[in-house]
Amino acid sequence: MSLNFKNDQEAVDSLAGAYQRLKSEIGKVIIGQEEVVKTVLISLFSNGHSLLVGVPGLAKTLLVSTISEVLDLSFKRIQFTPDLMPSDITGSQILDESRTFKFTKGPLFANIVLADEINRTPPKTQAALLEAMQERSVTVNGERHLLPKPFFVLATQNPIEQEGTYPLPEAQLDRFMFNIPLDYPSYQEEIQVVKATTTSNKVSLNNIVSAEEILGYQELIRKIPIADNVLEYAVSMASKTRPNTEMATANVNNYIAWGAGPRASQYLVLGAKTHAAINGKYSPDIEDVQAIANYVLRHRIVRNYKAEAEGITEEDVINGLM
């Protein structure tokens, strides 16, 4: 799908305008959480998936359903539980009245899928979701079924109550473009939230961007030029996280057991391009890479026991690289 603009500059201006409208429309329902909304929209326009990490009750589900509404996209929520089977999310073959097998689509067949508490389900079901994220298709009984476009997974993970959970392995976390932490609202924001949610007032939302426009913007992001020095900065940032390699810093060698792979470099570049575009810039600079670096690298590096003993977080290491 191509956007109908005279040139790419005009298209970038249109994306920046659409982003501002989306932000204010989402703000009618979601109070605060501006950084989270911005980062989720960046991953959507970059054609990447996001993992939201936060305690219960921070309106993660409301955030995702609000975004799907203002984007005029189909939305499905899957509550992950220990007894959820792969066929429960992908769909299955059933025998119809004429005694032929017919494929019934599972909840993965939507534009935006909220995978709630992804760490509550066994590895087999997690793997089915991750295949869909990577391939943008599902395989049932040896037959491949394409998922609708755009396809965007937002998974949530609860950092507390780790009993009975199946943490995602690092290799699978790598499928997520961003790891986005959610924090408690400030005192003033919480007063606004409680005021807005304890009355009978209903907020009506407008559709701001269509599915076709999103696909056009995703294409546009890839066409945005990036200077060699900015590209090299992004790649070197990912390279520096790998312990005992020539580019590793002293901090990384001391505190990191495992570094980020090449997918991190790709997402740093795509994320920086989108970050530049929504801010009305026609090409990203180093500040755009730095703005999204924590979200891209946080879940791709593994601390060693020394870092844990000394209370060194992934963010400490990443901020040191900047």
C-alpha beads as a LAMMPS data file, in Angstrom:
LAMMPS data file: protein, C-alpha beads

322 atoms
321 bonds

1 atom types
1 bond types

-500.0 500.0 xlo xhi
-500.0 500.0 ylo yhi
-500.0 500.0 zlo zhi

Masses

1 110.0

Atoms # bond

1 1 1 0.000 0.000 0.000
2 1 1 1.446 3.407 -0.943
3 1 1 0.464 6.731 0.520
4 1 1 -0.682 9.365 -1.961
5 1 1 1.784 12.181 -1.361
6 1 1 3.870 14.283 -3.729
7 1 1 7.063 13.206 -1.979
8 1 1 8.370 11.408 1.090
9 1 1 8.804 14.668 3.039
10 1 1 5.076 15.309 2.736
11 1 1 4.413 11.728 3.867
12 1 1 6.650 12.188 6.944
13 1 1 4.782 15.432 7.784
14 1 1 1.525 13.492 7.493
15 1 1 2.835 10.745 9.839
16 1 1 3.942 13.358 12.400
17 1 1 0.475 14.965 12.225
18 1 1 -1.286 11.594 12.538
19 1 1 0.867 10.758 15.577
20 1 1 -0.100 14.021 17.343
21 1 1 -3.801 13.361 16.649
22 1 1 -3.502 9.771 17.883
23 1 1 -1.789 10.941 21.055
24 1 1 -4.494 13.464 21.921
25 1 1 -7.308 10.993 21.075
26 1 1 -5.755 8.256 23.252
27 1 1 -5.269 10.901 25.981
28 1 1 -9.080 11.188 26.264
29 1 1 -9.073 7.737 27.903
30 1 1 -5.505 7.063 29.055
31 1 1 -4.305 9.554 31.660
32 1 1 -0.523 9.912 31.941
33 1 1 1.571 7.005 30.519
34 1 1 2.647 9.328 27.651
35 1 1 6.022 7.639 27.206
36 1 1 4.323 4.218 27.046
37 1 1 1.787 5.392 24.431
38 1 1 4.574 6.958 22.356
39 1 1 6.720 3.805 22.475
40 1 1 3.827 1.470 21.586
41 1 1 2.959 3.675 18.567
42 1 1 6.635 3.742 17.485
43 1 1 6.744 -0.071 17.480
44 1 1 3.457 -0.220 15.555
45 1 1 4.714 2.119 12.814
46 1 1 8.036 0.208 12.763
47 1 1 6.116 -3.075 12.269
48 1 1 7.438 -4.557 15.531
49 1 1 5.841 -6.196 18.580
50 1 1 6.021 -4.962 22.174
51 1 1 6.168 -6.501 25.629
52 1 1 4.543 -4.437 28.409
53 1 1 5.874 -5.200 31.874
54 1 1 3.930 -3.908 34.863
55 1 1 1.982 -4.880 37.956
56 1 1 -1.793 -5.537 37.621
57 1 1 -4.191 -2.612 37.507
58 1 1 -2.097 -0.195 35.412
59 1 1 -4.649 -0.184 32.549
60 1 1 -2.563 -2.263 30.139
61 1 1 -5.678 -3.830 28.564
62 1 1 -7.462 -0.481 28.379
63 1 1 -4.400 1.079 26.707
64 1 1 -4.274 -1.600 23.999
65 1 1 -8.023 -1.606 23.291
66 1 1 -7.999 2.231 23.116
67 1 1 -5.116 2.161 20.621
68 1 1 -6.922 -0.412 18.461
69 1 1 -10.062 1.761 18.497
70 1 1 -8.368 4.989 17.416
71 1 1 -6.460 3.053 14.751
72 1 1 -9.618 1.420 13.332
73 1 1 -8.124 -2.072 13.688
74 1 1 -9.622 -5.386 14.798
75 1 1 -8.614 -6.313 18.333
76 1 1 -8.573 -9.609 20.248
77 1 1 -7.464 -10.278 23.802
78 1 1 -6.109 -13.690 24.794
79 1 1 -5.837 -14.427 28.504
80 1 1 -2.906 -16.813 28.809
81 1 1 -3.435 -19.578 31.379
82 1 1 -1.495 -22.752 32.272
83 1 1 -4.040 -24.943 30.413
84 1 1 -4.121 -22.927 27.156
85 1 1 -3.263 -25.085 24.112
86 1 1 -1.676 -23.857 20.832
87 1 1 -4.911 -24.625 18.925
88 1 1 -6.809 -22.349 21.353
89 1 1 -4.969 -19.365 19.900
90 1 1 -4.203 -20.402 16.301
91 1 1 -7.525 -22.087 15.502
92 1 1 -8.250 -25.677 14.528
93 1 1 -9.735 -27.967 11.892
94 1 1 -13.295 -29.063 12.700
95 1 1 -15.586 -31.487 10.917
96 1 1 -18.625 -29.662 9.504
97 1 1 -22.084 -31.047 8.560
98 1 1 -20.901 -32.115 5.097
99 1 1 -18.210 -34.233 6.809
100 1 1 -15.314 -32.149 5.467
101 1 1 -12.697 -30.477 7.588
102 1 1 -13.003 -26.721 7.887
103 1 1 -10.473 -24.376 9.497
104 1 1 -11.922 -22.134 12.213
105 1 1 -9.720 -19.146 12.947
106 1 1 -8.436 -18.583 16.480
107 1 1 -8.089 -15.219 18.240
108 1 1 -4.672 -14.630 16.617
109 1 1 -6.534 -13.581 13.464
110 1 1 -6.811 -9.887 14.356
111 1 1 -4.749 -6.763 13.615
112 1 1 -3.869 -6.159 17.259
113 1 1 -3.572 -9.101 19.628
114 1 1 -3.188 -8.535 23.354
115 1 1 -1.427 -11.573 24.834
116 1 1 -2.251 -11.054 28.493
117 1 1 0.206 -12.534 31.013
118 1 1 2.226 -14.394 28.399
119 1 1 4.425 -15.901 31.133
120 1 1 1.451 -17.863 32.559
121 1 1 1.237 -20.292 29.649
122 1 1 3.462 -23.317 28.880
123 1 1 6.308 -23.098 26.311
124 1 1 4.330 -24.965 23.621
125 1 1 1.641 -22.258 23.479
126 1 1 4.237 -19.465 23.796
127 1 1 6.035 -21.002 20.789
128 1 1 2.820 -20.912 18.695
129 1 1 2.430 -17.196 19.450
130 1 1 6.086 -16.484 18.695
131 1 1 5.878 -18.325 15.353
132 1 1 2.910 -16.130 14.427
133 1 1 4.872 -12.992 15.430
134 1 1 7.902 -13.983 13.365
135 1 1 6.242 -15.486 10.284
136 1 1 2.998 -13.415 10.307
137 1 1 1.239 -16.749 9.693
138 1 1 0.154 -19.878 11.591
139 1 1 0.546 -23.519 10.616
140 1 1 -2.310 -25.880 11.505
141 1 1 -2.177 -29.559 10.412
142 1 1 0.635 -28.732 8.006
143 1 1 -1.358 -25.960 6.320
144 1 1 -0.170 -22.337 6.438
145 1 1 -2.701 -19.579 7.106
146 1 1 -1.670 -15.931 6.647
147 1 1 -2.573 -13.477 9.402
148 1 1 -4.232 -10.122 8.573
149 1 1 -2.071 -7.067 7.908
150 1 1 -1.020 -5.093 9.852
151 1 1 -0.396 -7.677 12.579
152 1 1 0.816 -6.469 15.924
153 1 1 1.253 -8.375 19.195
154 1 1 1.294 -6.595 22.526
155 1 1 2.135 -9.047 25.275
156 1 1 1.941 -8.247 28.978
157 1 1 4.050 -9.752 31.699
158 1 1 3.503 -9.433 35.413
159 1 1 6.807 -8.935 37.277
160 1 1 5.368 -10.056 40.635
161 1 1 3.797 -13.414 41.594
162 1 1 6.299 -15.595 39.797
163 1 1 4.828 -18.877 41.143
164 1 1 3.323 -20.989 38.401
165 1 1 4.812 -18.909 35.588
166 1 1 6.909 -19.903 32.597
167 1 1 9.369 -17.030 31.991
168 1 1 10.070 -16.393 28.309
169 1 1 13.580 -17.554 27.325
170 1 1 15.966 -14.809 26.143
171 1 1 15.903 -16.136 22.549
172 1 1 12.128 -15.702 22.490
173 1 1 12.198 -12.278 24.139
174 1 1 14.322 -11.242 21.136
175 1 1 11.162 -11.399 18.945
176 1 1 9.829 -8.332 20.740
177 1 1 11.044 -5.038 19.337
178 1 1 10.505 -3.195 22.632
179 1 1 10.300 -4.064 26.313
180 1 1 8.196 -1.279 27.861
181 1 1 7.994 -0.961 31.660
182 1 1 4.809 0.544 33.116
183 1 1 4.971 2.440 36.355
184 1 1 2.372 3.582 38.885
185 1 1 0.691 6.900 37.999
186 1 1 1.726 10.025 39.887
187 1 1 -0.553 11.225 42.717
188 1 1 -2.153 13.917 40.489
189 1 1 -2.642 11.458 37.602
190 1 1 -4.247 8.934 39.948
191 1 1 -6.735 11.574 41.150
192 1 1 -7.661 12.230 37.478
193 1 1 -7.943 8.482 36.763
194 1 1 -10.259 7.904 39.737
195 1 1 -12.376 10.975 38.825
196 1 1 -12.746 9.795 35.226
197 1 1 -13.495 6.140 36.026
198 1 1 -15.961 6.473 38.901
199 1 1 -18.605 8.474 37.042
200 1 1 -21.047 7.449 34.310
201 1 1 -19.411 9.639 31.643
202 1 1 -18.694 7.724 28.441
203 1 1 -15.871 8.860 26.158
204 1 1 -16.401 8.419 22.418
205 1 1 -13.238 7.916 20.381
206 1 1 -12.664 8.785 16.725
207 1 1 -10.792 6.620 14.214
208 1 1 -7.669 8.530 13.292
209 1 1 -5.668 6.150 11.066
210 1 1 -6.874 3.234 8.918
211 1 1 -5.157 -0.142 8.449
212 1 1 -4.140 0.869 4.883
213 1 1 -2.516 4.057 6.140
214 1 1 -0.572 2.139 8.799
215 1 1 0.806 -0.222 6.133
216 1 1 1.760 2.826 4.045
217 1 1 3.520 4.446 7.006
218 1 1 5.374 1.185 7.760
219 1 1 6.663 1.221 4.166
220 1 1 7.595 4.895 4.477
221 1 1 9.712 4.277 7.618
222 1 1 11.931 1.865 5.674
223 1 1 12.469 4.490 2.957
224 1 1 13.664 7.174 5.402
225 1 1 17.395 7.787 4.804
226 1 1 19.852 7.405 7.683
227 1 1 23.368 8.889 7.809
228 1 1 26.265 6.410 8.021
229 1 1 27.485 7.789 11.348
230 1 1 24.034 7.293 12.935
231 1 1 23.756 3.752 11.555
232 1 1 27.270 2.955 12.823
233 1 1 26.378 4.417 16.244
234 1 1 23.315 2.104 16.470
235 1 1 25.292 -0.990 15.427
236 1 1 28.199 -0.169 17.748
237 1 1 25.786 0.272 20.670
238 1 1 24.447 -3.263 20.141
239 1 1 27.983 -4.623 19.596
240 1 1 29.263 -3.082 22.827
241 1 1 26.773 -5.157 24.855
242 1 1 28.530 -8.423 23.915
243 1 1 31.016 -9.408 26.660
244 1 1 34.580 -10.431 25.748
245 1 1 34.370 -9.058 22.197
246 1 1 36.618 -6.283 20.863
247 1 1 34.002 -3.532 21.316
248 1 1 32.794 -4.555 24.797
249 1 1 33.228 -1.940 27.538
250 1 1 34.698 -2.710 30.984
251 1 1 31.195 -2.503 32.510
252 1 1 29.830 -5.023 30.015
253 1 1 32.701 -7.465 30.646
254 1 1 32.137 -7.101 34.397
255 1 1 28.381 -7.334 34.601
256 1 1 26.892 -8.914 31.464
257 1 1 26.736 -12.653 30.771
258 1 1 25.129 -12.365 27.321
259 1 1 24.734 -9.460 24.898
260 1 1 22.250 -8.342 22.240
261 1 1 22.186 -9.988 18.798
262 1 1 21.980 -8.363 15.331
263 1 1 18.185 -7.980 15.624
264 1 1 18.875 -5.290 18.238
265 1 1 20.842 -3.259 15.660
266 1 1 17.994 -3.544 13.142
267 1 1 15.410 -2.394 15.702
268 1 1 17.623 0.458 16.914
269 1 1 17.753 1.772 13.334
270 1 1 14.030 1.239 12.577
271 1 1 12.987 2.671 15.945
272 1 1 15.238 5.720 15.482
273 1 1 13.740 6.337 12.003
274 1 1 10.200 6.207 13.413
275 1 1 11.139 8.338 16.434
276 1 1 12.530 10.964 14.039
277 1 1 9.464 10.811 11.753
278 1 1 6.855 11.289 14.511
279 1 1 8.848 14.326 15.648
280 1 1 8.734 15.764 12.106
281 1 1 12.388 15.042 11.204
282 1 1 13.261 13.644 7.783
283 1 1 16.275 11.637 8.955
284 1 1 17.232 10.263 12.389
285 1 1 20.215 11.452 14.403
286 1 1 22.079 9.960 17.379
287 1 1 19.531 11.425 19.850
288 1 1 16.787 9.352 18.166
289 1 1 18.828 6.155 18.677
290 1 1 19.403 7.072 22.335
291 1 1 15.697 7.807 22.884
292 1 1 14.693 4.205 22.134
293 1 1 17.895 2.337 23.135
294 1 1 16.665 1.263 26.582
295 1 1 13.446 -0.217 25.163
296 1 1 15.346 -2.190 22.495
297 1 1 18.254 -3.455 24.598
298 1 1 16.718 -3.961 28.058
299 1 1 15.432 -7.497 27.379
300 1 1 18.297 -8.545 25.120
301 1 1 21.109 -8.441 27.648
302 1 1 21.515 -10.873 30.525
303 1 1 23.185 -9.760 33.759
304 1 1 25.617 -12.069 35.552
305 1 1 25.586 -12.908 39.281
306 1 1 28.052 -10.088 40.008
307 1 1 25.641 -7.469 38.597
308 1 1 22.787 -8.930 40.640
309 1 1 24.908 -8.964 43.810
310 1 1 25.940 -5.331 43.306
311 1 1 22.458 -4.164 42.283
312 1 1 23.539 -3.140 38.759
313 1 1 20.501 -3.044 36.428
314 1 1 20.344 -3.479 32.654
315 1 1 19.529 0.251 32.412
316 1 1 22.725 1.158 34.278
317 1 1 24.778 -0.766 31.719
318 1 1 22.865 0.640 28.714
319 1 1 23.095 4.237 29.978
320 1 1 26.844 3.689 30.376
321 1 1 27.065 2.813 26.663
322 1 1 25.516 6.146 25.648

Bonds

1 1 1 2
2 1 2 3
3 1 3 4
4 1 4 5
5 1 5 6
6 1 6 7
7 1 7 8
8 1 8 9
9 1 9 10
10 1 10 11
11 1 11 12
12 1 12 13
13 1 13 14
14 1 14 15
15 1 15 16
16 1 16 17
17 1 17 18
18 1 18 19
19 1 19 20
20 1 20 21
21 1 21 22
22 1 22 23
23 1 23 24
24 1 24 25
25 1 25 26
26 1 26 27
27 1 27 28
28 1 28 29
29 1 29 30
30 1 30 31
31 1 31 32
32 1 32 33
33 1 33 34
34 1 34 35
35 1 35 36
36 1 36 37
37 1 37 38
38 1 38 39
39 1 39 40
40 1 40 41
41 1 41 42
42 1 42 43
43 1 43 44
44 1 44 45
45 1 45 46
46 1 46 47
47 1 47 48
48 1 48 49
49 1 49 50
50 1 50 51
51 1 51 52
52 1 52 53
53 1 53 54
54 1 54 55
55 1 55 56
56 1 56 57
57 1 57 58
58 1 58 59
59 1 59 60
60 1 60 61
61 1 61 62
62 1 62 63
63 1 63 64
64 1 64 65
65 1 65 66
66 1 66 67
67 1 67 68
68 1 68 69
69 1 69 70
70 1 70 71
71 1 71 72
72 1 72 73
73 1 73 74
74 1 74 75
75 1 75 76
76 1 76 77
77 1 77 78
78 1 78 79
79 1 79 80
80 1 80 81
81 1 81 82
82 1 82 83
83 1 83 84
84 1 84 85
85 1 85 86
86 1 86 87
87 1 87 88
88 1 88 89
89 1 89 90
90 1 90 91
91 1 91 92
92 1 92 93
93 1 93 94
94 1 94 95
95 1 95 96
96 1 96 97
97 1 97 98
98 1 98 99
99 1 99 100
100 1 100 101
101 1 101 102
102 1 102 103
103 1 103 104
104 1 104 105
105 1 105 106
106 1 106 107
107 1 107 108
108 1 108 109
109 1 109 110
110 1 110 111
111 1 111 112
112 1 112 113
113 1 113 114
114 1 114 115
115 1 115 116
116 1 116 117
117 1 117 118
118 1 118 119
119 1 119 120
120 1 120 121
121 1 121 122
122 1 122 123
123 1 123 124
124 1 124 125
125 1 125 126
126 1 126 127
127 1 127 128
128 1 128 129
129 1 129 130
130 1 130 131
131 1 131 132
132 1 132 133
133 1 133 134
134 1 134 135
135 1 135 136
136 1 136 137
137 1 137 138
138 1 138 139
139 1 139 140
140 1 140 141
141 1 141 142
142 1 142 143
143 1 143 144
144 1 144 145
145 1 145 146
146 1 146 147
147 1 147 148
148 1 148 149
149 1 149 150
150 1 150 151
151 1 151 152
152 1 152 153
153 1 153 154
154 1 154 155
155 1 155 156
156 1 156 157
157 1 157 158
158 1 158 159
159 1 159 160
160 1 160 161
161 1 161 162
162 1 162 163
163 1 163 164
164 1 164 165
165 1 165 166
166 1 166 167
167 1 167 168
168 1 168 169
169 1 169 170
170 1 170 171
171 1 171 172
172 1 172 173
173 1 173 174
174 1 174 175
175 1 175 176
176 1 176 177
177 1 177 178
178 1 178 179
179 1 179 180
180 1 180 181
181 1 181 182
182 1 182 183
183 1 183 184
184 1 184 185
185 1 185 186
186 1 186 187
187 1 187 188
188 1 188 189
189 1 189 190
190 1 190 191
191 1 191 192
192 1 192 193
193 1 193 194
194 1 194 195
195 1 195 196
196 1 196 197
197 1 197 198
198 1 198 199
199 1 199 200
200 1 200 201
201 1 201 202
202 1 202 203
203 1 203 204
204 1 204 205
205 1 205 206
206 1 206 207
207 1 207 208
208 1 208 209
209 1 209 210
210 1 210 211
211 1 211 212
212 1 212 213
213 1 213 214
214 1 214 215
215 1 215 216
216 1 216 217
217 1 217 218
218 1 218 219
219 1 219 220
220 1 220 221
221 1 221 222
222 1 222 223
223 1 223 224
224 1 224 225
225 1 225 226
226 1 226 227
227 1 227 228
228 1 228 229
229 1 229 230
230 1 230 231
231 1 231 232
232 1 232 233
233 1 233 234
234 1 234 235
235 1 235 236
236 1 236 237
237 1 237 238
238 1 238 239
239 1 239 240
240 1 240 241
241 1 241 242
242 1 242 243
243 1 243 244
244 1 244 245
245 1 245 246
246 1 246 247
247 1 247 248
248 1 248 249
249 1 249 250
250 1 250 251
251 1 251 252
252 1 252 253
253 1 253 254
254 1 254 255
255 1 255 256
256 1 256 257
257 1 257 258
258 1 258 259
259 1 259 260
260 1 260 261
261 1 261 262
262 1 262 263
263 1 263 264
264 1 264 265
265 1 265 266
266 1 266 267
267 1 267 268
268 1 268 269
269 1 269 270
270 1 270 271
271 1 271 272
272 1 272 273
273 1 273 274
274 1 274 275
275 1 275 276
276 1 276 277
277 1 277 278
278 1 278 279
279 1 279 280
280 1 280 281
281 1 281 282
282 1 282 283
283 1 283 284
284 1 284 285
285 1 285 286
286 1 286 287
287 1 287 288
288 1 288 289
289 1 289 290
290 1 290 291
291 1 291 292
292 1 292 293
293 1 293 294
294 1 294 295
295 1 295 296
296 1 296 297
297 1 297 298
298 1 298 299
299 1 299 300
300 1 300 301
301 1 301 302
302 1 302 303
303 1 303 304
304 1 304 305
305 1 305 306
306 1 306 307
307 1 307 308
308 1 308 309
309 1 309 310
310 1 310 311
311 1 311 312
312 1 312 313
313 1 313 314
314 1 314 315
315 1 315 316
316 1 316 317
317 1 317 318
318 1 318 319
319 1 319 320
320 1 320 321
321 1 321 322
